[in-house]
Amino acid sequence: MTAASTLHNYVAGEAVRAIVQPMIDAGASDADIMVVLESVVLGALLYCERAERVSRAVTIERLDSLTA
């Protein structure tokens, strides 16, 4: 495994745990968890558009690839 993929796996795992565990502890349903994760994805996409100047077309393409 490359250093980049190791870092990716670590950061992704930490992010998911930080988001999901408090919700599980509070008794959230699977639907509640998915709504929060959807909000995080949307926030990341909007960040890429606004701060990184990624076009809306590229953003939509990336979102489509996540849900295909």
trRosetta pair geometry for C-beta under 8 A, 3 or more apart (Angstrom, degrees):
i j d omega theta_ij theta_ji phi_ij phi_ji
1 5 5.0 -118 -172 86 91 120
1 6 5.3 111 127 -60 117 89
1 9 7.8 -24 -175 -1 144 140
2 5 4.8 90 55 11 82 99
2 6 6.9 -143 95 -5 42 88
3 6 5.6 -55 -146 38 31 113
3 7 6.3 32 155 -18 65 106
4 7 5.8 -54 -148 37 29 110
4 8 6.3 34 151 -22 63 106
5 8 5.3 -47 -144 35 35 118
5 9 6.3 36 156 -19 66 103
6 9 6.0 -54 -148 36 29 109
6 10 6.4 28 154 -17 63 108
7 10 5.7 -58 -148 38 31 111
7 11 6.1 23 160 -14 68 110
8 11 6.1 -60 -142 41 25 104
8 12 5.9 21 162 -15 64 113
9 12 6.0 -56 -138 41 25 109
9 13 6.1 26 161 -19 61 112
10 13 6.0 -62 -149 37 24 110
10 14 6.3 20 157 -15 63 110
11 14 5.9 -57 -146 39 29 110
11 15 6.2 29 156 -20 65 109
12 15 5.8 -56 -146 37 29 111
12 16 6.3 26 158 -17 65 107
13 16 5.9 -56 -146 37 28 108
13 17 6.3 26 157 -16 64 109
14 17 5.8 -57 -146 40 29 110
14 18 6.1 28 157 -20 65 110
15 18 5.8 -57 -145 37 28 111
15 19 6.3 17 159 -11 64 111
15 40 8.0 141 165 -177 115 149
16 19 6.0 -64 -147 42 28 104
16 20 5.6 2 169 0 69 121
17 20 6.4 -65 -124 48 22 95
17 21 5.3 20 -176 -23 65 120
18 21 7.0 -27 -103 28 12 106
18 22 7.8 6 176 -6 43 107
19 22 7.6 -88 178 34 20 97
19 23 7.2 2 149 -7 59 119
19 36 6.2 172 177 131 109 123
19 37 6.7 110 134 -85 145 75
19 40 6.4 -33 -116 -57 155 152
20 23 5.7 -71 -158 41 39 112
20 24 6.1 37 153 -22 76 106
20 33 5.7 41 -128 -145 88 118
20 36 8.0 164 -88 83 58 131
20 37 7.8 14 -74 -64 95 109
21 24 5.6 -53 -145 35 34 111
21 25 6.2 35 156 -20 66 106
22 25 5.4 -53 -145 38 33 115
22 26 6.2 26 156 -14 66 109
23 26 5.7 -60 -147 42 31 106
23 28 3.7 -32 173 19 92 148
23 32 6.2 -175 -171 117 123 112
23 33 5.3 146 114 -92 149 83
23 36 6.4 -147 -73 14 151 157
24 27 7.8 56 179 -63 30 17
24 28 6.4 -71 -73 45 31 94
24 33 7.5 28 -61 -82 76 128
28 32 3.8 -125 -169 89 101 138
28 33 5.6 122 123 -52 126 80
28 36 8.0 -11 -172 -8 159 132
29 32 4.7 107 50 1 71 100
29 33 7.2 -133 98 -2 43 86
30 33 5.6 -53 -151 36 36 113
30 34 6.4 36 152 -20 67 105
31 34 5.7 -54 -147 37 32 111
31 35 6.5 36 154 -22 65 103
32 35 5.9 -55 -152 32 30 112
32 36 6.7 26 153 -15 64 104
33 36 5.9 -57 -153 37 32 108
33 37 6.3 28 152 -15 67 108
34 37 5.6 -55 -144 41 34 110
34 38 6.2 41 153 -25 66 103
35 38 5.5 -50 -148 32 31 115
35 39 6.6 34 151 -20 62 102
36 39 5.6 -52 -153 33 35 114
36 40 6.6 37 149 -20 65 102
37 40 5.5 -49 -149 33 38 114
37 41 6.5 39 152 -19 66 101
38 41 5.8 -53 -150 35 33 111
38 42 6.3 32 152 -17 65 106
39 42 5.6 -53 -146 38 32 112
39 43 6.2 36 153 -21 65 106
40 43 5.6 -53 -148 36 30 114
40 44 6.5 31 153 -19 64 104
41 44 5.7 -55 -151 36 31 111
41 45 6.4 30 152 -18 65 106
41 63 7.6 110 156 -119 117 94
41 66 7.3 164 -153 140 138 168
42 45 5.7 -55 -148 37 32 111
42 46 6.3 30 155 -16 66 107
43 46 5.8 -56 -145 39 30 109
43 47 6.3 36 153 -23 64 104
44 47 5.5 -50 -148 32 31 116
44 48 6.6 33 153 -19 63 103
45 48 5.7 -53 -152 33 33 111
45 49 6.6 31 151 -17 65 104
45 59 5.1 101 -169 -162 101 111
45 62 7.2 177 -114 83 101 120
45 63 6.2 16 -102 -67 147 112
46 49 5.6 -52 -148 36 36 112
46 50 6.0 17 161 -6 70 113
47 50 6.2 -67 -139 47 25 97
47 51 5.3 -17 -177 19 68 118
47 52 7.2 52 135 -1 69 101
48 51 7.2 -53 -103 53 15 84
48 52 4.8 -38 -153 45 53 125
48 54 4.3 -10 149 24 96 137
48 59 6.2 157 89 -100 118 102
49 52 7.4 29 -7 56 8 80
49 53 7.5 25 -177 -127 35 15
49 54 5.4 -80 -88 66 45 82
49 55 7.6 17 -126 178 82 6
49 56 6.4 41 -123 -81 127 61
49 59 5.4 -13 -68 -63 104 148
50 53 7.9 -19 156 -68 11 44
54 58 5.1 -109 178 83 95 126
54 59 5.6 116 118 -60 112 90
55 58 4.7 94 60 9 84 100
55 59 6.9 -144 99 -6 45 88
56 59 5.4 -55 -147 38 34 116
56 60 6.2 34 155 -19 68 105
57 60 5.9 -54 -148 37 28 109
57 61 6.4 32 151 -21 62 107
58 61 5.4 -52 -147 35 33 117
58 62 6.4 34 154 -20 65 104
59 62 5.9 -56 -151 35 29 110
59 63 6.4 27 152 -16 64 107
60 63 5.6 -54 -146 39 33 112
60 64 6.2 38 153 -22 65 105
61 64 5.7 -53 -149 34 29 114
61 65 6.6 28 152 -20 62 104
62 65 5.7 -53 -151 33 33 111
62 66 6.8 36 149 -22 63 102
63 66 5.6 -52 -155 30 36 114
63 67 6.7 9 157 0 67 111
64 67 6.2 -74 -147 48 31 95
64 68 6.0 47 156 -49 69 104
65 68 5.7 -36 -137 7 32 120
